[in-house]
Amino acid sequence: MVDPVENFIRYQGPCLTSAVSDHLVQNLGLTPAAARKRVSRASGEVKRLAYITFPRKARYVYLEKQFGSPEYWSNLVDALQDTNSAYGYAIAAIRLRGGVIPESQFPIASGSPLKQAKHLSPETVLQRLIQAGLLERRDVPGLGACISLVQSEHHFDFMAAEMRARLITEEFLLYAVRDWARKLGFVSYDKVAMRGPDSAPTVGTFAWDLTAPSYLSFMVKPGKDGKMKPGFIACDVYLGGEVDVQGIRPFINKCLTLRRLRNVGPCMQIFVAHKYSEEAFALLKQNGIVPATPGNMFGDEIAEGLAQLSSVLTKAAFTALNPEGLDLLFKRLGKIEGASVQLRGTLFEYLAAEIARKTISHQVKMNQIFKSPEGKKAEADVVALVDDKSVTFIECKGYNPYADVPNKEFTHWLQHNVPVIYAAVKAHPEWKNLKVQFEFWSTASLSDDASAMFDTAKKTIKASRYTIELRLGKQIHQLCKDTGNDGLVTSFRKHFMKYPPVEQQGVVVHVQPQGWMVGA
């Protein structure tokens, strides 16, 4: 005989036990008490979500094979958000972003206050969702420590490059928002704060992608001491797919909760995304939040540049980089203050990967994390493998060619990354007998101390173990020539090398290309 509880969940999808009980009462004629007992005794494929409870002691039930499915997550988020649960907002925020998010951004996206009475903090929400088996910590190549939905072992393997491209593009979007707010005089020019790898700016008790104080007349209000206190602009961004109602509710909840704080001035709240569902757009407007897009904030050229950047970075992680497209990127995004310098640093890794494909091996991967037998971790920007022969690890530093690589970064590569990755290689069953080479590529120069450190290490390291090489601007330019790709040569010379000195009125002058800043 088919179990009616299991049968209902199979056809209706994961749900609360209260929904199953109601079905048994209405369709099988059971009393409410008998229906609840029948549901509580259900076994076999029927599973109950641990640690997360609902009103009237209801539990979330599902069939074992349904765990991790889109229906499982969507129904769970609906059930949690219906009760205004912080857990539902956190899961929805991660689902919107593809199921995985850098751990440093969890406090921003989750919508929970960092510290506020009668509210769960992001740390508590995360801890309990991990305990419930819904979220987990994982290292993602190119991103480091992340929080993800619990899925099958290799579920996120092919998402890392796309996610990294999105996060890089969002960083440029935040530069554009900062530039926009400054130029319009909305904010204090030097007080704009943006999210970083290990930090998030705050307004009130909440973390945001971008914040700034505003002294516009309608934003300020007198404090208890009689002095005028500023209002704020608070902005979050997402440049993935369409933003739906489930995905936008964490942000709306954050905005509404902030407004209830007495000691925080007026706040203009903005969410920026490529596109919204009709319902999500209307919900933002109903709650007095600006639903912006790159196009309506900055115009088509920058919006198209952001879309192109994401596409270029995603494709370049797996296939050939299109050098001709770089000029268009610099043209479109170079108008954003600070973007040119950041763009050069970002694209250098992808350009290095393309050179490696042409000159070392077509088997190239980017941003791979390696773990030594002792548990230490290190990341290689570019890895080029020649089957049964060699493996090359390239560290990329796309700095201003008129500056020096910071000594601490070179030291970290030489004294941490190299030995950790080498230990991981020797423990790798297919790589342990390969020739191993480590290379440090930089568009900037090394300081005298770093150069001396490299020379000493190169002389003392036994070639039978591994070798190290240093490739700076001129050497990398020659590698570009070795590829036979004229577009690659031109792009590197134009965007990553020092301009040759020119003579002006009998005086030799060293001219820096537009966008380079000393020390950047």
WOKADA-V92465 format. One record per residue. N is the residue number from 0. SS is DSSP state (a for helix, b for strand, c for the rest). PHI is phi in whole degrees, 0 to 359 (NA if undefined). NEAR is the number of other ideal C-beta (glycine too) atoms within 8 Angstrom. Layout:
N/SS/PHI/NEAR
N/SS/PHI/NEAR
This chain:
0/c/NA/2
1/c/287/5
2/c/291/9
3/a/297/10
4/a/293/13
5/a/297/13
6/a/296/9
7/a/296/11
8/a/293/16
9/a/298/7
10/a/266/6
11/a/264/8
12/c/92/10
13/c/305/12
14/b/198/13
15/b/277/11
16/a/299/14
17/a/296/9
18/a/292/9
19/a/294/15
20/a/299/13
21/a/300/9
22/a/297/11
23/a/294/16
24/a/293/12
25/a/283/5
26/a/251/6
27/a/248/7
28/c/74/4
29/c/284/9
30/c/286/6
31/a/306/8
32/a/295/6
33/a/294/9
34/a/295/15
35/a/296/10
36/a/293/8
37/a/299/13
38/a/293/13
39/a/294/7
40/c/268/6
41/c/299/11
42/c/221/4
43/c/69/6
44/c/281/7
45/b/284/13
46/b/241/9
47/b/242/8
48/c/290/12
49/c/276/6
50/c/72/7
51/c/253/11
52/c/247/6
53/c/234/12
54/a/306/5
55/a/59/5
56/a/62/6
57/c/290/10
58/c/234/10
59/b/269/14
60/b/241/16
61/b/200/14
62/b/272/11
63/a/306/7
64/a/286/5
65/a/275/12
66/c/300/8
67/c/84/10
68/c/284/7
69/a/305/5
70/a/295/9
71/a/301/13
72/a/290/12
73/a/296/10
74/a/294/11
75/a/294/14
76/a/297/13
77/a/302/10
78/a/296/13
79/a/286/13
80/a/292/13
81/c/298/7
82/c/255/9
83/c/59/5
84/c/278/8
85/a/298/11
86/a/294/12
87/a/295/15
88/a/294/16
89/a/295/19
90/a/295/16
91/a/298/14
92/a/297/14
93/a/288/16
94/a/299/14
95/a/303/13
96/c/267/12
97/c/89/9
98/c/95/11
99/b/210/14
100/b/211/12
101/b/304/12
102/a/301/10
103/a/294/12
104/a/263/10
105/a/300/14
106/a/299/12
107/a/286/11
108/a/287/13
109/a/295/14
110/c/83/13
111/c/269/14
112/c/290/11
113/c/297/11
114/c/200/5
115/c/202/9
116/c/302/3
117/c/66/3
118/c/228/9
119/c/279/7
120/c/282/11
121/a/304/12
122/a/297/7
123/a/292/8
124/a/302/14
125/a/298/13
126/a/300/8
127/a/286/12
128/a/288/12
129/a/292/11
130/a/298/7
131/c/281/10
132/c/77/6
133/c/259/12
134/b/238/12
135/b/209/7
136/b/272/7
137/b/206/9
138/b/269/8
139/b/246/13
140/c/307/11
141/c/86/10
142/c/235/12
143/b/81/11
144/b/292/8
145/b/227/13
146/b/245/13
147/b/224/14
148/b/296/12
149/c/285/8
150/c/225/8
151/c/297/5
152/c/305/3
153/c/253/5
154/c/301/8
155/c/259/12
156/c/303/6
157/c/259/6
158/c/261/10
159/a/299/13
160/a/296/13
161/a/294/10
162/a/293/13
163/a/297/13
164/a/298/14
165/a/296/11
166/a/294/10
167/a/296/12
168/a/296/13
169/a/297/12
170/a/297/10
171/a/292/15
172/a/299/13
173/a/295/14
174/a/301/14
175/a/293/15
176/a/297/14
177/a/300/13
178/a/297/11
179/a/299/10
180/a/294/12
181/a/293/12
182/a/293/6
183/c/276/6
184/c/74/6
185/c/289/10
186/c/228/12
187/c/291/10
188/a/306/6
189/a/266/4
190/a/251/8
191/c/283/13
192/b/241/7
193/b/236/11
194/c/298/13
195/b/231/7
196/c/300/6
197/c/230/4
198/b/210/7
199/c/213/12
200/b/289/12
201/b/232/10
202/b/228/11
203/c/64/9
204/c/258/9
205/b/242/13
206/b/262/10
207/b/223/14
208/c/286/12
209/b/211/17
210/b/220/12
211/b/194/14
212/b/285/9
213/b/231/14
214/c/249/9
215/c/299/9
216/c/304/4
217/c/278/6
218/c/258/12
219/c/266/12
220/b/211/8
221/b/288/6
222/c/270/8
223/c/297/3
224/c/273/4
225/c/89/5
226/c/280/6
227/b/282/8
228/b/255/8
229/c/285/11
230/b/270/15
231/b/217/15
232/b/249/14
233/b/232/15
234/b/222/14
235/b/241/13
236/b/227/13
237/b/204/12
238/c/243/12
239/c/262/9
240/c/280/5
241/c/293/7
242/b/275/13
243/c/257/10
244/a/296/9
245/a/303/12
246/a/289/13
247/a/270/15
248/a/298/13
249/a/302/14
250/a/292/11
251/a/297/12
252/a/299/11
253/a/298/12
254/a/296/13
255/a/293/9
256/a/293/12
257/a/300/15
258/a/295/7
259/c/277/6
260/c/281/9
261/c/289/4
262/c/266/3
263/c/252/9
264/c/291/10
265/c/305/8
266/b/224/14
267/b/276/12
268/b/252/11
269/b/231/12
270/b/239/16
271/b/242/13
272/b/211/13
273/c/296/9
274/c/203/7
275/b/231/11
276/c/291/9
277/a/301/6
278/a/291/8
279/a/294/14
280/a/299/10
281/a/295/8
282/a/294/12
283/a/297/14
284/a/297/9
285/a/299/6
286/c/260/9
287/c/70/5
288/c/249/12
289/b/279/8
290/b/268/11
291/b/263/10
292/c/231/11
293/a/304/14
294/a/295/8
295/a/280/5
296/a/270/10
297/a/238/9
298/c/97/6
299/a/293/6
300/a/297/9
301/a/290/14
302/a/300/12
303/a/292/9
304/a/296/13
305/a/295/15
306/a/296/9
307/a/293/12
308/a/300/15
309/a/300/13
310/a/294/9
311/a/298/13
312/a/293/15
313/a/295/11
314/a/291/10
315/a/292/13
316/c/290/11
317/c/239/6
318/c/231/4
319/c/296/6
320/c/279/11
321/c/267/10
322/c/299/10
323/a/297/8
324/a/285/9
325/a/294/11
326/a/301/9
327/a/294/10
328/a/297/14
329/a/296/12
330/a/293/8
331/a/285/12
332/a/264/15
333/c/294/11
334/c/285/7
335/c/279/11
336/c/301/7
337/c/86/8
338/a/286/13
339/a/299/12
340/a/298/12
341/a/295/11
342/a/295/14
343/a/297/13
344/a/297/9
345/a/292/11
346/a/286/12
347/a/298/14
348/a/300/13
349/a/290/14
350/a/294/13
351/a/297/14
352/a/297/14
353/a/293/13
354/a/298/13
355/a/297/14
356/a/298/12
357/a/277/10
358/a/246/8
359/c/245/8
360/c/196/10
361/c/284/4
362/c/272/8
363/b/236/13
364/b/233/9
365/b/245/14
366/b/55/13
367/b/267/9
368/b/263/11
369/b/240/12
370/b/233/8
371/c/282/14
372/c/303/6
373/c/278/5
374/c/97/6
375/c/284/9
376/b/238/10
377/b/208/12
378/b/245/12
379/b/253/13
380/b/294/10
381/b/225/14
382/b/235/12
383/b/242/13
384/b/247/12
385/b/250/10
386/c/309/5
387/c/62/4
388/c/233/6
389/b/206/9
390/b/221/13
391/b/241/14
392/b/246/12
393/b/245/14
394/b/263/12
395/b/245/11
396/b/229/12
397/c/270/12
398/c/267/12
399/c/304/12
400/c/293/12
401/c/266/8
402/c/239/11
403/b/249/9
404/c/293/14
405/c/304/6
406/a/304/9
407/a/295/6
408/a/286/9
409/a/293/14
410/a/298/10
411/a/298/9
412/a/298/11
413/a/289/13
414/a/261/7
415/a/243/10
416/a/300/13
417/a/300/12
418/a/294/9
419/a/292/14
420/a/294/14
421/a/298/12
422/a/297/12
423/a/293/13
424/a/296/13
425/a/293/7
426/c/266/8
427/c/277/8
428/c/299/4
429/c/260/4
430/c/250/10
431/c/298/9
432/c/254/3
433/c/276/10
434/b/289/6
435/b/243/14
436/b/227/12
437/b/247/15
438/b/231/12
439/b/247/15
440/b/253/12
441/b/211/14
442/c/277/14
443/c/258/13
444/b/271/10
445/c/265/13
446/c/290/9
447/a/300/6
448/a/295/7
449/a/293/13
450/a/297/9
451/a/295/8
452/a/298/11
453/a/295/14
454/a/300/8
455/a/296/8
456/a/296/10
457/a/297/9
458/a/285/6
459/a/268/5
460/c/286/10
461/c/285/4
462/c/297/6
463/c/290/3
464/c/269/7
465/c/197/10
466/b/237/9
467/b/235/14
468/b/224/8
469/b/241/9
470/b/231/10
471/c/253/12
472/a/312/12
473/a/294/6
474/a/293/9
475/a/291/15
476/a/300/12
477/a/293/8
478/a/298/11
479/a/300/13
480/a/297/8
481/a/296/8
482/c/287/12
483/c/77/6
484/c/260/9
485/a/298/6
486/a/296/9
487/a/294/15
488/a/299/12
489/a/295/9
490/a/297/14
491/a/293/13
492/a/296/10
493/a/283/9
494/a/249/10
495/a/231/14
496/c/244/10
497/c/295/7
498/c/285/9
499/c/295/4
500/c/296/8
501/b/236/8
502/b/259/8
503/b/235/6
504/c/54/4
505/c/82/4
506/b/244/6
507/b/282/6
508/b/238/8
509/c/266/7
510/c/261/7
511/c/268/8
512/c/296/8
513/c/301/6
514/c/105/9
515/c/283/12
516/c/233/7
517/c/302/8
518/c/86/5
519/c/279/8
